[in-house]
Amino acid sequence: MLAKLSALYTRALPRAIRGYRRYLLFACVLFATCIVVGYRNYQVQGDQLPWMFRNLAALRDSMEHKSHGVQILMLFWNNLRVSLISILFGWILGIVPMLSVGLNGVLIGVGARLMVARGGWPLGIVIASFVPHGVLELPAFIAVQAVGMRLGFLVPLVWRGRATTGDLGRAFAEGIVIVLLFAAPALILAAVVELSVTPALIRAMAPGYPALPY
């Protein structure tokens, strides 16, 4: 059993990632660009919660008063569900995954801007507070979006005869490997870190700073 699992992580997963390397690079560049755009261009106005954060606020409210374990599962499922939707609708020319990457990049940029402008946090602390779970969550998120993009880009090529159904099947199989062996485990670990380590780190780094006001 351990030998088979080791083979999956040492052979199947690296091979799958190599097959997606161009899409991973594109998703990373798009994501980073949108973070910068969101941070630099968002104008903070009043105390009203931006519409793009309302789903996150609703998730936070629904998690309130739940046990720690249930909160972790809820956060994990929310992140995984968003990822699976991107794969499901990625077949439509990869449009949904690209939009998801762009919107989530803008979301992070705007969130950082709000924490600096409204919460009074130094940008360095904002970044440091996001790093513990971000190093797990963001690669998993980008990897899943890359899967959706590749499948969506291959579909019209198959229709036009420039790629085969075998190419599409191989891309799908490699995408499943990435989701099951990398993205899902990373997302569950990210949820644990975000609800356990990150709050403690923030309290240790910035005990005097106010919390984000929403």
C-alpha positions in Angstrom: 0.0 0.0 0.0 2.7 2.4 1.0 4.7 1.5 -2.1 1.7 2.3 -4.4 1.1 5.6 -2.6 4.8 6.5 -2.9 4.7 5.7 -6.6 1.7 8.0 -7.1 3.5 10.9 -5.4 6.9 10.3 -7.0 5.8 9.4 -10.5 2.2 10.1 -11.3 1.9 13.5 -9.6 5.1 15.0 -11.1 4.2 13.7 -14.5 0.7 15.3 -14.2 2.2 18.6 -13.1 4.6 18.6 -16.0 1.6 18.2 -18.3 0.0 21.3 -16.9 3.1 23.4 -16.5 2.1 26.0 -19.1 -1.3 26.4 -17.7 0.0 26.6 -14.1 2.4 29.4 -15.2 -0.4 31.3 -17.0 -2.7 31.0 -14.0 0.1 32.2 -11.6 0.8 35.3 -13.8 -2.9 36.1 -14.1 -3.5 35.6 -10.4 -0.5 37.8 -9.3 -1.5 40.5 -11.8 -5.1 40.7 -10.5 -3.8 40.9 -6.9 -1.8 43.9 -7.8 -4.7 45.4 -9.7 -7.1 44.9 -6.8 -4.7 46.4 -4.3 -3.7 49.4 -6.3 -7.0 50.4 -7.8 -9.6 49.8 -5.1 -10.8 53.0 -3.5 -12.0 52.5 0.1 -15.3 54.3 0.5 -17.1 54.4 3.9 -17.7 51.3 6.1 -19.9 49.3 3.7 -18.7 45.8 3.0 -17.8 45.4 -0.7 -20.1 43.0 -2.5 -17.3 40.6 -3.3 -16.9 39.8 0.4 -20.5 39.0 1.2 -20.2 35.3 0.5 -17.2 35.1 2.8 -19.1 37.0 5.5 -22.0 34.6 5.1 -19.6 31.7 5.5 -18.1 33.2 8.6 -21.5 33.7 10.1 -22.6 30.2 9.3 -19.4 28.8 11.0 -20.0 30.8 14.2 -20.8 28.7 17.3 -19.8 25.5 15.4 -17.1 23.2 16.8 -13.5 23.6 15.6 -13.6 20.4 13.7 -16.9 21.3 11.9 -15.5 24.8 11.1 -12.4 23.1 9.4 -14.7 20.9 7.4 -16.9 23.7 6.4 -14.0 25.9 5.2 -12.4 22.9 3.4 -15.7 22.1 1.6 -16.3 25.7 0.6 -12.8 25.9 -1.0 -13.1 22.5 -2.6 -16.6 23.2 -3.9 -15.4 26.4 -5.6 -12.6 24.4 -7.2 -14.8 21.6 -8.5 -17.2 24.1 -10.0 -14.3 25.5 -12.0 -13.4 22.1 -13.4 -17.1 21.3 -14.1 -17.6 24.5 -16.1 -14.0 24.6 -17.4 -15.1 22.6 -20.4 -16.7 25.8 -21.7 -13.4 27.0 -23.3 -11.7 27.5 -19.9 -13.6 30.7 -19.3 -14.9 30.0 -15.8 -11.5 29.0 -14.4 -9.9 32.1 -15.8 -12.6 34.3 -14.3 -12.2 32.5 -11.0 -8.5 33.1 -11.0 -8.9 36.8 -11.9 -11.7 37.5 -9.4 -10.0 35.7 -6.5 -6.8 37.6 -7.2 -8.7 40.9 -7.1 -10.4 39.7 -4.0 -7.1 39.2 -2.2 -5.8 42.5 -3.4 -8.9 44.4 -2.2 -8.9 42.5 1.1 -5.3 43.5 1.7 -6.1 47.1 0.8 -9.0 47.2 3.3 -6.9 45.7 6.1 -4.3 48.5 5.5 -6.7 51.4 4.9 -9.6 50.5 7.2 -8.0 48.2 9.8 -4.7 50.1 10.2 -2.5 47.1 9.5 1.0 47.5 8.0 1.2 45.8 4.7 4.0 43.5 5.9 1.8 42.1 8.7 -1.1 41.6 6.3 1.2 39.5 4.0 2.7 37.6 7.0 -0.8 36.8 8.3 -1.8 35.3 5.0 1.4 33.3 4.4 0.8 30.2 6.8 -2.3 29.0 5.1 -1.8 30.8 1.8 1.3 28.7 0.9 -1.1 25.7 0.9 -4.3 27.2 -0.3 -3.1 29.2 -3.2 -1.1 26.6 -5.0 -4.0 24.1 -4.6 -6.5 26.7 -5.9 -4.3 27.6 -8.9 -3.6 24.0 -9.7 -7.3 23.2 -9.9 -8.0 26.2 -12.0 -5.2 25.1 -14.4 -6.9 21.8 -14.7 -10.2 23.5 -15.8 -8.3 25.8 -18.2 -6.5 22.9 -19.9 -9.6 20.9 -20.4 -11.5 23.9 -21.7 -8.7 24.8 -24.2 -8.5 21.2 -25.4 -12.2 20.8 -26.2 -12.3 23.1 -29.3 -9.0 21.5 -30.5 -10.7 18.1 -30.4 -13.7 19.5 -32.3 -11.4 20.9 -35.0 -9.4 17.7 -35.2 -6.2 19.3 -33.9 -6.2 17.1 -30.8 -7.6 13.6 -30.1 -10.0 12.3 -27.6 -7.0 10.5 -26.2 -5.3 13.8 -25.5 -8.4 15.0 -23.7 -8.7 11.8 -21.7 -5.0 12.0 -20.7 -5.5 15.6 -19.6 -8.5 14.6 -17.6 -6.7 11.7 -15.9 -3.7 14.0 -15.0 -6.2 16.6 -13.7 -7.8 14.0 -11.4 -4.3 13.0 -10.1 -3.6 16.7 -9.3 -6.9 17.2 -7.6 -6.8 14.0 -5.5 -3.1 13.9 -4.6 -2.3 17.5 -4.3 -5.2 20.0 -4.2 -7.6 18.2 -1.8 -4.9 17.4 0.8 -3.5 20.9 0.6 -6.9 22.5 1.0 -7.7 20.5 4.2 -4.3 21.3 5.6 -4.9 25.0 4.7 -8.2 25.0 6.5 -6.6 23.6 9.7 -3.8 26.2 9.5 -6.1 29.1 8.8 -8.4 28.3 11.8 -5.6 27.3 14.2 -2.2 28.7 13.4 -3.1 31.9 11.5 -5.1 33.5 14.4 -2.4 32.7 16.9 0.2 34.2 14.6 -1.7 37.4 14.1 -2.2 37.8 17.9 1.5 37.2 18.4 2.6 39.6 15.6 0.1 42.4 16.1 -1.6 42.3 19.5 -2.3 46.0 19.4 -3.8 46.3 16.0 -7.6 46.3 15.5 -9.3 43.5 13.7 -10.6 43.9 10.2 -13.9 45.8 10.7 -16.3 43.2 9.2 
